[in-house]
Amino acid sequence: MYRVHLLVTLQAVHRTGSFATAARELGYTSSAVSQQIAALEKDTGLVLFERQAHGVRMTAAAHRLIELSRRVLASVEELEHQVKQLATGASGRIRLGSFPTGNVALVPRILAGFANDRPGIEVRLDEGEPDDLADALVEGDLDIAFLYEYGLCPRQWPDSVAIEPLLREDLLLLRRVGSGLPAELSRLADQSWITSAEGTAGANSLTRLCASAGYVPRIQFRSNNYDVVRELVAAIGGVAIVPGLGHREDTRIDAAPLPNGGANRTVVTARRSSDINPLLRDFDSATRHAVSVEMPYVTSL
């Protein structure tokens, strides 16, 4: 492995025509330049200069080494430039994770704003549920993630993950327009319910909300896709509870926020406490700006 600084010294001697001038340009003494050239000759096994009574003359081997090393030194210079860009946040990459609903309603507006402000930055997106995304953060596979927890189903996040509340969603009761069904949970005990997969936070939240109203919900359909949930409500007249980000206005469906104090879902921004990626501060700003825009059934925190 050839030492790069020795190749830089050789280039300087060639460019300036003398050891003394090269030394002044590089901030060395003439003796230090001579020592570096000798070290390069030892590293390469080449004779680079012919020592004469009135000076030195560069050999053909030296000229060829200069030609060969130019590309290497250019690559090193580009590497140094790119490292400085990364260190200052002028370029780089952010690895983002988010849950499916956030990827539909939240992430695109954040990325659009961030791309306008920082067009040279690459953002990679992975989708998953909160527990999986938190694990990916801990393992270093993500820089930042959007996670959520339901008001009646609080989560315990890993100690190495820093959490910052981003927004709070109302939980909405969905009923088919014209169904005549009441908006009070306590009066829906005999209805067919549509909810997410068994064991998910959404399904557990529904169970606890209904328990507070005095009954166990009779679940007929399950889907983690809120588009499917809405279509089922509109088609069969069942009832469902979905978070604000998961709802789209639909003339076939009545949506009403639930008054229960725990009927909400909080979205948080999560990252490793030790992550020093300089781009994250600007990404946070883009995120805060995006959620500051008014969204139905959503409150920024």
C-alpha positions as CSV (number, residue, x, y, z in Angstrom):
1,M,0.0,0.0,0.0
2,Y,1.6,3.3,-1.1
3,R,1.3,6.2,1.2
4,V,-0.8,8.9,-0.5
5,H,1.1,11.9,1.0
6,L,4.3,10.6,-0.6
7,L,2.6,10.6,-4.0
8,V,1.4,14.1,-3.4
9,T,5.0,15.2,-2.6
10,L,6.2,13.6,-5.9
11,Q,3.5,15.5,-7.9
12,A,4.6,18.7,-6.2
13,V,8.3,18.2,-7.1
14,H,7.3,17.5,-10.7
15,R,5.0,20.5,-10.9
16,T,7.4,23.0,-9.3
17,G,10.7,21.6,-10.8
18,S,12.6,21.5,-7.5
19,F,12.6,20.1,-4.0
20,A,13.0,23.5,-2.5
21,T,10.0,25.0,-4.3
22,A,7.9,22.0,-3.6
23,A,8.8,22.2,0.1
24,R,7.7,25.8,0.3
25,E,4.4,24.9,-1.5
26,L,3.7,22.0,0.9
27,G,4.9,23.7,4.0
28,Y,7.8,21.3,4.5
29,T,11.5,21.8,4.7
30,S,13.7,20.7,1.8
31,S,15.1,17.9,4.0
32,A,11.6,16.6,4.7
33,V,10.8,16.5,1.0
34,S,14.0,14.6,0.3
35,Q,13.2,12.1,3.1
36,Q,9.7,11.6,1.6
37,I,11.0,10.9,-1.9
38,A,13.4,8.4,-0.4
39,A,10.6,6.7,1.5
40,L,8.6,6.6,-1.8
41,E,11.5,5.0,-3.6
42,K,11.7,2.4,-0.8
43,D,8.0,1.7,-0.9
44,T,7.9,1.3,-4.7
45,G,11.4,-0.2,-5.3
46,L,11.9,2.4,-8.0
47,V,14.7,4.9,-8.6
48,L,12.8,8.2,-9.0
49,F,15.6,10.7,-9.2
50,E,19.1,10.6,-10.5
51,R,21.4,12.4,-8.0
52,Q,23.9,14.6,-9.9
53,A,26.5,17.1,-8.8
54,H,24.3,20.1,-9.4
55,G,20.9,18.7,-8.5
56,V,18.6,15.8,-9.3
57,R,16.8,14.7,-12.4
58,M,13.5,12.8,-12.5
59,T,13.7,9.3,-14.1
60,A,11.4,7.8,-16.6
61,A,10.0,5.6,-13.8
62,A,9.1,8.7,-11.9
63,H,7.3,10.2,-14.8
64,R,5.3,7.0,-15.3
65,L,4.5,6.9,-11.6
66,I,3.2,10.4,-11.8
67,E,0.9,9.5,-14.7
68,L,-0.4,6.4,-12.9
69,S,-1.0,8.2,-9.6
70,R,-2.9,11.2,-11.0
71,R,-6.1,9.2,-11.1
72,V,-5.6,7.8,-7.6
73,L,-4.9,11.3,-6.2
74,A,-8.0,12.7,-8.0
75,S,-10.1,10.0,-6.4
76,V,-8.6,10.8,-3.0
77,E,-9.4,14.5,-3.5
78,E,-13.0,13.6,-4.4
79,L,-13.2,11.4,-1.4
80,E,-12.1,14.2,0.9
81,H,-14.6,16.5,-0.8
82,Q,-17.5,14.1,-0.3
83,V,-16.5,13.4,3.3
84,K,-16.6,17.2,4.0
85,Q,-20.0,17.3,2.2
86,L,-21.3,14.5,4.5
87,A,-19.9,16.1,7.6
88,T,-21.6,19.4,6.9
89,G,-24.9,17.8,5.6
90,A,-24.4,19.2,2.1
91,S,-24.9,15.6,0.8
92,G,-25.7,12.2,2.1
93,R,-28.6,9.8,2.8
94,I,-31.4,9.4,5.3
95,R,-32.9,6.0,5.9
96,L,-36.5,6.5,6.9
97,G,-39.0,4.0,8.3
98,S,-42.7,4.5,8.6
99,F,-46.0,2.6,9.1
100,P,-48.4,2.1,6.1
101,T,-50.9,4.8,7.0
102,G,-48.1,7.3,7.6
103,N,-46.7,6.4,4.2
104,V,-50.0,7.4,2.5
105,A,-51.0,10.5,4.5
106,L,-47.8,11.9,5.9
107,V,-44.5,10.8,4.3
108,P,-45.1,12.1,0.7
109,R,-45.8,15.7,1.9
110,I,-42.7,15.6,4.1
111,L,-40.5,14.3,1.3
112,A,-41.8,16.8,-1.1
113,G,-40.9,19.7,1.2
114,F,-37.5,18.2,2.1
115,A,-36.6,17.6,-1.6
116,N,-37.3,21.2,-2.4
117,D,-35.0,22.4,0.4
118,R,-32.3,19.7,0.0
119,P,-32.4,18.4,-3.6
120,G,-29.0,16.6,-3.3
121,I,-30.0,14.4,-0.4
122,E,-31.1,10.8,-0.9
123,V,-34.0,9.5,1.3
124,R,-34.6,5.7,1.4
125,L,-37.9,4.5,2.8
126,D,-38.8,1.3,4.4
127,E,-42.3,0.3,5.6
128,G,-43.2,-1.7,8.7
129,E,-45.1,-1.8,12.0
130,P,-43.8,0.2,15.0
131,D,-42.1,-2.8,16.8
132,D,-40.2,-3.8,13.6
133,L,-39.2,-0.2,12.9
134,A,-38.0,0.4,16.4
135,D,-35.8,-2.8,16.2
136,A,-34.4,-1.5,12.9
137,L,-33.5,1.7,14.5
138,V,-31.6,-0.1,17.3
139,E,-29.8,-2.2,14.8
140,G,-28.7,0.8,12.9
141,D,-30.7,0.0,9.7
142,L,-32.7,3.2,10.0
143,D,-31.8,6.8,10.9
144,I,-35.3,7.9,11.7
145,A,-38.8,6.4,12.0
146,F,-42.4,7.4,12.4
147,L,-44.0,5.2,15.0
148,Y,-47.4,5.3,16.8
149,E,-49.2,4.2,19.9
150,Y,-52.8,4.1,20.8
151,G,-54.0,6.0,23.8
152,L,-55.4,2.9,25.5
153,C,-52.4,0.7,24.3
154,P,-49.2,2.5,25.4
155,R,-45.9,1.1,24.2
156,Q,-42.5,0.7,25.8
157,W,-39.8,1.8,23.4
158,P,-36.1,0.7,23.6
159,D,-33.9,2.8,25.9
160,S,-31.6,3.6,23.1
161,V,-34.4,5.2,21.0
162,A,-35.2,8.9,21.5
163,I,-38.9,9.7,21.1
164,E,-40.5,13.0,20.2
165,P,-44.3,13.4,19.9
166,L,-45.3,14.6,16.4
167,L,-49.1,14.6,16.1
168,R,-52.2,13.1,17.7
169,E,-55.0,11.6,15.7
170,D,-58.7,11.3,16.7
171,L,-60.1,7.9,16.6
172,L,-63.2,8.0,14.3
173,L,-66.3,5.9,14.4
174,L,-67.3,4.9,10.9
175,R,-71.0,4.2,10.0
176,R,-72.7,3.9,6.6
177,V,-74.7,7.0,5.7
178,G,-78.4,6.4,6.3
179,S,-77.8,3.4,8.6
180,G,-79.5,5.2,11.5
181,L,-76.8,3.8,13.8
182,P,-76.0,6.0,16.9
183,A,-72.6,7.6,17.5
184,E,-72.4,6.3,21.1
185,L,-70.3,3.2,21.6
186,S,-72.5,2.0,24.4
187,R,-75.4,1.6,21.9
188,L,-73.5,-0.4,19.3
189,A,-73.0,-3.7,21.3
190,D,-75.2,-5.7,18.8
191,Q,-73.4,-4.5,15.6
192,S,-70.9,-6.3,13.4
193,W,-67.4,-4.7,13.8
194,I,-64.6,-4.4,11.2
195,T,-61.1,-4.0,12.6
196,S,-57.5,-4.8,12.0
197,A,-55.7,-8.1,12.5
198,E,-56.0,-9.9,15.8
199,G,-53.3,-8.8,18.3
200,T,-52.6,-5.5,16.6
201,A,-52.7,-2.2,18.5
202,G,-55.8,-1.1,16.6
203,A,-57.7,-4.2,17.4
204,N,-56.7,-4.1,21.0
205,S,-57.7,-0.5,21.3
206,L,-61.1,-1.3,19.9
207,T,-61.5,-4.1,22.5
208,R,-60.7,-1.7,25.3
209,L,-62.9,1.1,24.0
210,C,-65.8,-1.3,23.8
211,A,-65.0,-2.8,27.3
212,S,-65.3,0.8,28.7
213,A,-68.8,0.9,27.1
214,G,-69.7,-2.4,28.8
215,Y,-69.4,-5.1,26.1
216,V,-67.1,-7.2,23.9
217,P,-67.3,-6.3,20.2
218,R,-68.6,-8.9,17.7
219,I,-65.9,-8.8,15.0
220,Q,-67.0,-10.0,11.6
221,F,-64.2,-8.8,9.3
222,R,-60.5,-8.0,9.8
223,S,-58.2,-6.0,7.5
224,N,-55.1,-3.8,8.1
225,N,-55.9,-1.8,5.0
226,Y,-58.1,1.2,5.9
227,D,-59.4,1.4,2.3
228,V,-60.8,-2.1,2.7
229,V,-62.3,-1.2,6.1
230,R,-64.1,1.8,4.6
231,E,-65.4,-0.2,1.6
232,L,-66.8,-2.8,4.0
233,V,-68.5,-0.2,6.1
234,A,-70.1,1.3,3.0
235,A,-71.1,-2.0,1.5
236,I,-72.4,-4.1,4.5
237,G,-73.3,-1.4,7.0
238,G,-70.9,-2.6,9.7
239,V,-69.1,-0.2,12.1
240,A,-65.4,0.4,12.5
241,I,-63.0,2.7,14.4
242,V,-60.0,4.1,12.4
243,P,-57.4,6.7,13.2
244,G,-57.6,10.2,11.6
245,L,-54.7,9.6,9.1
246,G,-56.4,6.4,8.0
247,H,-59.7,8.0,6.9
248,R,-60.6,9.6,3.6
249,E,-63.7,11.7,3.3
250,D,-66.4,9.5,1.6
251,T,-70.0,10.6,0.9
252,R,-71.2,7.1,1.8
253,I,-69.7,7.1,5.3
254,D,-70.4,9.1,8.5
255,A,-67.2,9.7,10.5
256,A,-67.4,11.0,14.1
257,P,-64.6,11.5,16.6
258,L,-65.1,9.4,19.7
259,P,-65.4,11.4,23.0
260,N,-63.5,8.9,25.1
261,G,-60.3,10.4,26.5
262,G,-58.2,7.5,25.3
263,A,-59.7,7.5,21.8
264,N,-56.6,8.7,20.0
265,R,-53.4,7.6,18.4
266,T,-50.1,9.5,18.8
267,V,-47.5,9.5,16.1
268,V,-43.9,10.0,17.3
269,T,-40.6,10.6,15.6
270,A,-37.9,8.1,16.8
271,R,-34.2,7.9,16.3
272,R,-31.2,6.4,18.0
273,S,-29.9,8.7,20.8
274,S,-26.4,8.2,19.4
275,D,-27.2,9.0,15.8
276,I,-25.2,12.1,14.7
277,N,-26.4,12.3,11.0
278,P,-26.2,16.1,10.4
279,L,-29.2,15.8,7.9
280,L,-31.7,14.8,10.6
281,R,-32.1,18.4,11.9
282,D,-33.2,19.6,8.4
283,F,-35.4,16.6,8.0
284,D,-37.1,17.4,11.4
285,S,-37.8,20.9,10.2
286,A,-39.4,19.6,7.0
287,T,-41.5,17.2,9.1
288,R,-42.7,19.9,11.5
289,H,-43.6,22.1,8.6
290,A,-45.5,19.3,6.9
291,V,-47.6,18.5,10.0
292,S,-48.2,22.2,10.7
293,V,-50.6,22.2,7.7
294,E,-54.1,21.6,8.9
295,M,-55.3,18.0,8.5
296,P,-58.8,16.7,9.4
297,Y,-58.9,14.9,12.8
298,V,-55.2,15.5,13.4
299,T,-53.5,17.8,15.9
300,S,-49.7,18.6,15.7
301,L,-47.8,18.4,18.9
